[in-house]
Structure formats: C-alpha cells, structure tokens
Amino acid sequence: MATFSAAAQHVKEHLEQCLPCQCIVDTCRDIGYRWRKRVLDPAAVVQLFLLQLLAQVALRGLRRVAQIDVSAQALCAARMRLPLKLFRELVARSVPDGPCSSGLFKGFKTYLADGLSFNTPDTPELARKYGKPSNQRGTTKGYPAPKLLTLMEAGAGFINRAIILPWSRHEFTCLSRLFKAIGANSLLMGDRGLTSFVHMAMLLKQGIQGCFRLPKGQVVFGRGKASRRLKKRQGKQDLLVTWNPTQRPKWMSKKRWAQFDPQPLTLRQIAFRVRRKGYRTHWAWIITTLLDPEKYPAQELIELYSQRWQVEVYFRDLKRTLGMNQISARTVAGAQKEVLAFVLLYNLIRRVMQTAAAKQQVDPERISFVDAMLWLLYSAPGTEIPDLVENPRRTRNAPPRRLKNARHRFPQLNQPRSELSKPPCEAML
C-alpha cells in the first residue's frame, strides 16, 4: 500500500478501528468486485478519498497532503473504478451496532427522516439527471441541485441510509425505501411533508412506530370529515382518530397498491401550542401510532418531537462544516460517490464523538463536531482521543434567513443578527 503522511496515517488508524482495510476488502469481495494488485488498491483509494474531503483539497493538492507519488489523473481513474455499491455498503457498515442511550424513548430506538439539498457543477449530464430549481437567479439558471433523503439515528446522529433524488422529485415518494433500514421495535419521526396514510400503514405492518408532524389540512376538527374521523377523546388535546384508506397515491404502482390491502388505522392526534415571547401563539399537531396515554404521555411525545429539530444541526455539520453544500464531481457516477464519501466521513467523525462522549460521560450531541474533525485531521498518529470541547446546553434562538454575503440566495442582512433573531420558543399542551 502507498505510504501516507502523518495526517493521512492518523485518519487511516481511526478508519482501521471503524472500517478496517480488511473490512473494505471483504466488502469488495461480497459485492463481487475484482481488482488487480496495485499501489492504489480499493482500501487506499477509499482512505485517500476521505483524506481529500477532510483536508478540503483538490486532487493535485492531495498528492502533497498524503505524500504519495501518483498523479491526479491516476487518483481520479482509481476512484472511478470503484463501484457505487461499495460506498453504499461502507456507509451501512460505518454505523455502530446498538442504540445510543440518548436516542431511546420508552425502549424504542429513535430514527429521524428528513432531506437536504446541495449543488453540483453545471454540466449537461448533471443538469439532465437532477434538474435545476426554478427559483435560482442569473442568466445560466443556476446549478443542478439534487436532494439527499437521509435516515439518521436520534442522539448519535449517524446516517444509516442516504438516497439521492432529482430536484423535482419529492422526498415523500421515496420515504418507504428507508423503512428497510429500520428494525422492529423502533420509532421514526418526520416532518409534516412526510405524513400520509400509506406510510403509517407501512410502518405498522413492519412493526415500526411513527411520530410525525401533521399538516393542518389533515387535522381532525370536531367529529372530523371525509376519511378522517374522531373516535375517542383521551384527554386535553389528545384524540384517537380513525384514518380510512383513500385512493391509490400517484407514486405507488397499481400492482403494489393491490398487494398493499389497506385497512382503517387508529392513530393518536395531539395538539400543542408553540409560544414565543413577543409573538402570537400558534397551534401545531402531531400524529403517532403510540396510542396509550398512560404509557406515552402527551407532553413527553411533544418533547420527543421537539428533538427532531436536531436533524438541522446534523445537516449543518454535513453541508457547512464538511463542505458538502457544493461538490466538485462533474459526472453522475462521480457525484454519487462523492456524496456517499461525505456521508462515510461524517459517520467516522460521529464515531470519534461517540468515543469522546463515553469518556467524558456526556451525550454525543454535546461534543463539538468541529473539534472532533480538527483532532482527526491535525493530531499526531497514535495519540488517544483527548477531552473534546463540550457544547453548552442552551435554548436555540431562531436566526433570520439572511446573510451578509447572500449571493442572491437569501435576502441581504442589513441589521445586526442579534436584533433580528427571534427568542426561543416552547411547546406545551
């Protein structure tokens, strides 16, 4: 194998703990990939790929960072030889076994489902594959902006599954593809854009519980109407409702709908108020399959769903800290591999955070993602993980969606951000 520099050697050592070279080789054999014995074997290419994303350098600069005597063209060719299935398998194997203690709710392992978008170079191939948003400005009509539908573990923040979608395709239509990566006795949380009768029925059929934000158009008021009716009142703003099957959704085939055999569902609808000092109080609703009000109190479910906002912090670490908001690959295959390599690196840093959290006896969410990334990149080989920076517990304010350097993506920030930020809000029955 090629000789690595100190930074590359350190990344390699920790990769050996999470995904050993032998594991990469075994994964290649499991998927049926064959390769010749050479300097840039699959294990070396994957490690160099991670080092490039971690150091945020180009292929030409990677030669100097890793101190390896190969050209940028050879690195690019070696990367394109690797199958996409290899990166998918490595992402799945980078997630540690067993749930995180902070990601459990009443014995259920909690998952988060949500999507994000990122930009790619404006090449004809990527534009045809993923499309461009219609709200981008400029004469060139912006950049292709694929979506990434992710399944994350609550508490630890690991990404178990990632699906790349075109811009015009909604995450709603592919949500069921994530259910295969969720085991029984688990709980899935999602935003109101992912709620439907079919998804709830699929979750219950696989032995998975669900807790989703409910759009106002699907809320049962009074006795209800159409396919959603009131069944029983269990307490303050706590209702049992009946959802009856409707017509086949457009994203589901007729054959799959015929095999689905939908039956009426009994779900639990909870209403709560979102209060913020100086602002008008507004109502919100959640729908869940956890029906017992004594075993699963309504206020605890509201507090559980409020943790779903942590997924935005995970996305910030992936897009801004690691730099996945703008990838550099100019082909469809290269873009897919680069995105999965970002996810693999993200999980590797999360494993460092989990180890540091166990040592410091705090929740993994309290450990600084930036500090873990910097330690992974700049510390000397062979050193143990020190006490990383702990983020204080604080109530998150709502900053304005404005930037000083907006670049036509957001409105211009013309006042101090502290003056425009909204105070923290609280959710209660």
Secondary structure, 3 states (H helix, E strand, C coil): CCCCCHHHHHHHHHHHHHCCHHHHHHHHHHCCCCCCCCCCCHHHHHHHHHHHHHHCCCHHHHHHHHCCCCCHHHHHHHHHHCCHHHHHHHHHHCCCCCCCHHHEECCEEEEEEEEEECECCCCHHHHHHHCCCCCCCCCCCCCCCCEEEEEEECCCCCEEEEEEECCCCCHHHHHHHHHHHCCCCEEEEECHHHCCHHHHHHHHHCCEEEEEECCHHHCCCCCEECCEEEEEEEECCEEEEEECCCCCCCCCCHHHHHHHCCCCEEEEEEEEEEEECCCCCEEEEEEECCCCCCCCCHHHHHHHHHHHHHHHHHHHHHHHHCCCCECCCCCHHHHHHHHHHHHHHHHHHHHHHHHHHHHHCCCHHHECHHHHHHHHHHCCCCCCCCCCCECCCCCCCECCCCECCCCCCCCECCCCHHHHCECCEEEEC
